[in-house]
Amino acid sequence: MEQMVKQPGEKRLSYLWRLSWPAIIEQILTTLVSYVDTAMVGVLGAAGTAAVSVNAAPIWLCGGILMGVGVGYSVQVSNAIGAEDHEKVRAVVRQSVLAMVVTGLIALAVFQGISPFLPKWLGAKPEVLPEAVNYLRHYSMAMPFIAGSYIFSAILRCMGNTKTPLYFNTAANLLNIVLNFFLIYPTRPVVLLGVTFTVPGAGLGVTGAAIASAIALSCAGLALLLAGTRQGRWRISLQEDFRPDRAIIRQAVHLGVPTAAERATVNIGQVLMTAVVASLSTVSLAANHIAVTAEGLCYLPAYGISYAGIALVGQAVGAGSEEDAQAYGTLAARLGFLLTVGTGAALFLGAPILAGLFNTDPEVVSQAALMLRIVSVSEPFFALSIILSGTLRGAHDARYPMVVSLFCMWCIRVPFAPLLVYKAGLGLAGVWIAMAADLVIRGIWCTLRWRSGTWKKRCGLVS
């Protein structure tokens, strides 16, 4: 495989883009599929959408923790590749398999234990509660494989292979749609080209959507695990030594815990925000879920670019190249900001149309469109925080993004959202105004940190 950081200065942008575009396409396709998924559940009405929505925050919480695990091991992979230490790469991959098994089983046990209680704790209304419990119980059965998807997607990207996660995650999402078609709806007649035929269906509703997601995610996780352990010179086999390596695990903890803590604490804040939204009405909860789903399309380029940025900065650090690390991180931030200015403008202009794709209730659509317009102005700054948080982690400065995210969530979003909702009487809009303020400040602070160069001392590029 080509050594990433050994590129002439004039080719850095084209190489960054070559690594970024598969991840961007993956994010876009995944989100478009999630749109279809949301719309398919939305046919069941506001209660069906709310049953999925109330579980979104705890699922994101778990995903954030697993993302931290992926960072802890994938950054070590990128550093070792930059240093051309191929045996170290293989050792880290072996330890990643152990991390997948341990974290996945723990997540499975926790969700199965709390699924009867969690939706109620989060404020699900009585008409929503049974379906919400069933959704969480069935969805979480895939947790060991979801762990594999997070960890080995990150590792493959840090190896410079951004296409394999694109292929497998896209295939899994398409499988999810097909399974939804048969599991959510009952057996029904369908007319195609003037011909009527019967389509079989299980009629499981929201529970069917959860089962479909669990099967699709399990397939993706297994495929990514196999791909990540069979990468050319870094291929491993079951006959090798899989005993825990304290040095690798210690470094994974050092790199991953701040990321996991950041995502966990931020998502706990989002859980609280979900409880605030759920206290308003079922319509507000459904509108919030639709707006969150639709908003994702806006900042997707930033996540795709961040995956390339963390890999390139991590390899530059491993190779001891201060110039390459600085150049790749700065290029990634500029590219992401400019792209998100465009997607933010499109989100503002197309908000009513986008919201209307997911629900037929006029009140739900109207509220969701307003939320999208509120948040659209903050999206370029959110892109900066996404990309520069990743490049800072690639440079071993993982604590700063954590501090910024925690401050913005707990000192801005969490305290001000209830004030705007209840005291100012803004309702759901209060939650989204507080979120927009959080995202703007987060992006500004991450930019200032990258420009200061403090991260160079953290990773040993300067003394």
Secondary structure in CASP SS format (residue, H / E / C, confidence):
PFRMAT SS
TARGET T0000
AUTHOR 0000-0000-0000
METHOD secondary structure of the structure
MODEL  1
M C 1.00
E C 1.00
Q C 1.00
M C 1.00
V C 1.00
K C 1.00
Q C 1.00
P C 1.00
G H 1.00
E H 1.00
K H 1.00
R H 1.00
L H 1.00
S H 1.00
Y H 1.00
L H 1.00
W H 1.00
R H 1.00
L H 1.00
S H 1.00
W H 1.00
P H 1.00
A H 1.00
I H 1.00
I H 1.00
E H 1.00
Q H 1.00
I H 1.00
L H 1.00
T H 1.00
T H 1.00
L H 1.00
V H 1.00
S H 1.00
Y H 1.00
V H 1.00
D H 1.00
T H 1.00
A H 1.00
M H 1.00
V H 1.00
G H 1.00
V C 1.00
L C 1.00
G C 1.00
A H 1.00
A H 1.00
G H 1.00
T H 1.00
A H 1.00
A H 1.00
V H 1.00
S H 1.00
V C 1.00
N C 1.00
A H 1.00
A H 1.00
P H 1.00
I H 1.00
W H 1.00
L H 1.00
C H 1.00
G H 1.00
G H 1.00
I H 1.00
L H 1.00
M H 1.00
G H 1.00
V H 1.00
G H 1.00
V H 1.00
G H 1.00
Y H 1.00
S H 1.00
V H 1.00
Q H 1.00
V H 1.00
S H 1.00
N H 1.00
A H 1.00
I H 1.00
G H 1.00
A C 1.00
E C 1.00
D C 1.00
H H 1.00
E H 1.00
K H 1.00
V H 1.00
R H 1.00
A H 1.00
V H 1.00
V H 1.00
R H 1.00
Q H 1.00
S H 1.00
V H 1.00
L H 1.00
A H 1.00
M H 1.00
V H 1.00
V H 1.00
T H 1.00
G H 1.00
L H 1.00
I H 1.00
A H 1.00
L H 1.00
A H 1.00
V H 1.00
F H 1.00
Q H 1.00
G H 1.00
I H 1.00
S C 1.00
P C 1.00
F C 1.00
L H 1.00
P H 1.00
K H 1.00
W H 1.00
L C 1.00
G C 1.00
A C 1.00
K C 1.00
P C 1.00
E C 1.00
V C 1.00
L H 1.00
P H 1.00
E H 1.00
A H 1.00
V H 1.00
N H 1.00
Y H 1.00
L H 1.00
R H 1.00
H H 1.00
Y H 1.00
S H 1.00
M H 1.00
A H 1.00
M H 1.00
P H 1.00
F H 1.00
I H 1.00
A H 1.00
G H 1.00
S H 1.00
Y H 1.00
I H 1.00
F H 1.00
S H 1.00
A H 1.00
I H 1.00
L H 1.00
R H 1.00
C H 1.00
M C 1.00
G C 1.00
N C 1.00
T C 1.00
K H 1.00
T H 1.00
P H 1.00
L H 1.00
Y H 1.00
F H 1.00
N H 1.00
T H 1.00
A H 1.00
A H 1.00
N H 1.00
L H 1.00
L H 1.00
N H 1.00
I H 1.00
V H 1.00
L H 1.00
N H 1.00
F H 1.00
F H 1.00
L H 1.00
I C 1.00
Y C 1.00
P E 1.00
T E 1.00
R E 1.00
P E 1.00
V E 1.00
V E 1.00
L E 1.00
L C 1.00
G C 1.00
V E 1.00
T E 1.00
F E 1.00
T E 1.00
V E 1.00
P E 1.00
G E 1.00
A E 1.00
G C 1.00
L C 1.00
G C 1.00
V H 1.00
T H 1.00
G H 1.00
A H 1.00
A H 1.00
I H 1.00
A H 1.00
S H 1.00
A H 1.00
I H 1.00
A H 1.00
L H 1.00
S H 1.00
C H 1.00
A H 1.00
G H 1.00
L H 1.00
A H 1.00
L H 1.00
L H 1.00
L H 1.00
A H 1.00
G H 1.00
T C 1.00
R C 1.00
Q C 1.00
G H 1.00
R H 1.00
W H 1.00
R C 1.00
I C 1.00
S C 1.00
L C 1.00
Q C 1.00
E C 1.00
D C 1.00
F C 1.00
R C 1.00
P C 1.00
D C 1.00
R H 1.00
A H 1.00
I H 1.00
I H 1.00
R H 1.00
Q H 1.00
A H 1.00
V H 1.00
H H 1.00
L H 1.00
G H 1.00
V H 1.00
P H 1.00
T H 1.00
A H 1.00
A H 1.00
E H 1.00
R H 1.00
A H 1.00
T H 1.00
V H 1.00
N H 1.00
I H 1.00
G H 1.00
Q H 1.00
V H 1.00
L H 1.00
M H 1.00
T H 1.00
A H 1.00
V H 1.00
V H 1.00
A H 1.00
S C 1.00
L C 1.00
S C 1.00
T H 1.00
V H 1.00
S H 1.00
L H 1.00
A H 1.00
A H 1.00
N H 1.00
H H 1.00
I H 1.00
A H 1.00
V H 1.00
T H 1.00
A H 1.00
E H 1.00
G H 1.00
L H 1.00
C H 1.00
Y H 1.00
L H 1.00
P H 1.00
A H 1.00
Y H 1.00
G H 1.00
I H 1.00
S H 1.00
Y H 1.00
A H 1.00
G H 1.00
I H 1.00
A H 1.00
L H 1.00
V H 1.00
G H 1.00
Q H 1.00
A H 1.00
V H 1.00
G H 1.00
A H 1.00
G C 1.00
S C 1.00
E H 1.00
E H 1.00
D H 1.00
A H 1.00
Q H 1.00
A H 1.00
Y H 1.00
G H 1.00
T H 1.00
L H 1.00
A H 1.00
A H 1.00
R H 1.00
L H 1.00
G H 1.00
F H 1.00
L H 1.00
L H 1.00
T H 1.00
V H 1.00
G H 1.00
T H 1.00
G H 1.00
A H 1.00
A H 1.00
L H 1.00
F H 1.00
L H 1.00
G H 1.00
A H 1.00
P H 1.00
I H 1.00
L H 1.00
A H 1.00
G H 1.00
L C 1.00
F C 1.00
N C 1.00
T C 1.00
D C 1.00
P H 1.00
E H 1.00
V H 1.00
V H 1.00
S H 1.00
Q H 1.00
A H 1.00
A H 1.00
L H 1.00
M H 1.00
L H 1.00
R H 1.00
I H 1.00
V H 1.00
S H 1.00
V C 1.00
S C 1.00
E H 1.00
P H 1.00
F H 1.00
F H 1.00
A H 1.00
L H 1.00
S H 1.00
I H 1.00
I H 1.00
L H 1.00
S H 1.00
G H 1.00
T H 1.00
L H 1.00
R H 1.00
G H 1.00
A C 1.00
H C 1.00
D C 1.00
A C 1.00
R H 1.00
Y H 1.00
P H 1.00
M H 1.00
V H 1.00
V H 1.00
S H 1.00
L H 1.00
F H 1.00
C H 1.00
M H 1.00
W H 1.00
C H 1.00
I H 1.00
R H 1.00
V H 1.00
P H 1.00
F H 1.00
A H 1.00
P H 1.00
L H 1.00
L H 1.00
V H 1.00
Y H 1.00
K H 1.00
A C 1.00
G C 1.00
L C 1.00
G C 1.00
L H 1.00
A H 1.00
G H 1.00
V H 1.00
W H 1.00
I H 1.00
A H 1.00
M H 1.00
A H 1.00
A H 1.00
D H 1.00
L H 1.00
V H 1.00
I H 1.00
R H 1.00
G H 1.00
I H 1.00
W H 1.00
C H 1.00
T H 1.00
L H 1.00
R H 1.00
W H 1.00
R H 1.00
S H 1.00
G C 1.00
T C 1.00
W H 1.00
K H 1.00
K H 1.00
R H 1.00
C C 1.00
G C 1.00
L C 1.00
V C 1.00
S C 1.00
END
